[in-house]
Amino acid sequence: MSLQEWLALGLLGGFFALLMLGVPVGITLAASGFVFGFLGFGETLFNLLPARIYGVAANYQWLAIPLFVFMGVMLEKSRLAEDLLDVIGHLAGGLRGGMALGIIGVGVLMGATTGIVGATVITLGLLTLPTLLRRGYDPAISCGAICASGTLGQIIPPSLVLILLSDIMQQSVGTLFAAAVLPGLMLAGLYCAWIVVYGMMRPDAMPPVPQAERDALPVGQLWLRALKVALPPLALVFAVLGSIIGGVAAPTEAASMGALGAILVVAGARRLTLQVLREVMQGTLRISAMVLFILICAQVFGLAFRGLNGEKLIEDLFEFLPGGINADIAFMLALIFVLGFFLEWIEISYIAVPLFLPIFAAAGVDPVWLAMMITVMLQTSFLTPPFGWALFFLKGVAPPQVTTRHLYLGVLPFVALQLVGVALVFFFPKIATWLPQAIGW
């Protein structure tokens, strides 16, 4: 190997070493890129970098990120999740695991409105976990359902993952949004199926809402409450996503209308105050700044890696893999799965994915199909122990009787279900490609 290729390996090694030392990810990306980039080709890196960073930062589509984040954080303040969960639990009747199914439903709704995993998991943990434990639910399955439903915001549009992947893979945001609808609903369906099966296998783990409590509320009144709670956010979701997928509005324009709609929904729930608005603005600033800072720092890393012939290293690695392009895709997905034990989805998106894209582009792989498999696999990074962020989020708000062991045991079946979801998209590409093709994207 040449000196530059050795430096490329040193770049990867230095990056992971700094991560293990606890250095923040953005600084790790920039520091390793600057050091090894300078060793490889001197000041040339610094001459190219300003134009590259400006080209990224000036991209119009990034305006959608703070707007969608604002919409999600604002809807979190409406506390619709608490009301919806109670209604679904009662409507499930005598079905064991009815409230857990309600959590999946709330996760789908919040994923389609917030797209922020941390906010969804924390909200569901605070509002639902004490209730589930009080009703006799097993702590492990309760934690697993909350963490898994919270991660649905990773794939159900509008998702920050899809917005970033659209830039990395040079695809339309609307196309990826349309492609993600069926895989996202498929995952939610797999979760629900597992909860029903688990309820039959272990009836004591998920008891239904007591009969007396169900009889206290007429079914007609329950459905009326369900419509009242679910209709405003659902209308907002269909308006935002429908305008993007239907080609009526660009993602940024739809995001601005979503932010305005979220304000109206919270105002309609009579929970809009200056304090809430201040908290929403601060939360939006923190999340948006974190995403964009890592995005900019990743440009240093990517520029250095490409300049050091890192892509040639990846090509040489794939030549050793038997089985053709399908084996290459499986290898990339396996690598993303392993990285998910240690890294967040943003780092994986901007480190692992660009390394493999030239190989798949040359082989003519459908980028939309590939993006959906990557997105579902990235979702596991929030659940896989020991560093799954959904586990950290929930542990931070869980009651004292919920242990780390409960969290780990609870999420393992849902991690397996996500791998089943990846396999289904792999063997049945139409799950990802049918809707974009049907609407003409």
Sequence and secondary structure as in RCSB ss.txt:
>XXXX:A:sequence
MSLQEWLALGLLGGFFALLMLGVPVGITLAASGFVFGFLGFGETLFNLLPARIYGVAANYQWLAIPLFVFMGVML
EKSRLAEDLLDVIGHLAGGLRGGMALGIIGVGVLMGATTGIVGATVITLGLLTLPTLLRRGYDPAISCGAICASG
TLGQIIPPSLVLILLSDIMQQSVGTLFAAAVLPGLMLAGLYCAWIVVYGMMRPDAMPPVPQAERDALPVGQLWLR
ALKVALPPLALVFAVLGSIIGGVAAPTEAASMGALGAILVVAGARRLTLQVLREVMQGTLRISAMVLFILICAQV
FGLAFRGLNGEKLIEDLFEFLPGGINADIAFMLALIFVLGFFLEWIEISYIAVPLFLPIFAAAGVDPVWLAMMIT
VMLQTSFLTPPFGWALFFLKGVAPPQVTTRHLYLGVLPFVALQLVGVALVFFFPKIATWLPQAIGW
>XXXX:A:secstr
  HHHHHHHHHHHHHHHHHHTT  HHHHHHHHHHHHHHHHHTTHHHHHHHHHHHHHHT GGGGHHHHHHHHHHHH
HTTTHHHHHHHHHHHHTTT TTHHHHHHHHHHHHHHHHT  HHHHHHHHHHHHHHHHHHTT  HHHHHHHHHHHH
GGGGTSSS HHHHHHHHHTT  HHHHHHHHHHHHHHHHHHHHHHHHHHHHH GGGS    HHHHHTS HHHHHHH
HHHHHHHHHHHHHHHHHHHHTTSS HHHHHHHHHHHHHHHHHHTT   HHHHHHHHHHHHHHHHHHHHHHHHHHH
HHHHHHHTTHHHHHHHHHHT SSHHHHHHHHHHHHHHHHTTTS HHHHHHHHHHHHHHHHHHTT  HHHHHHHHH
HHHHGGGTSSSS HHHHHHHHHS TT  HHHHHHHHHHHHHHHHHHHHHHHH THHHHHHHHHTT 
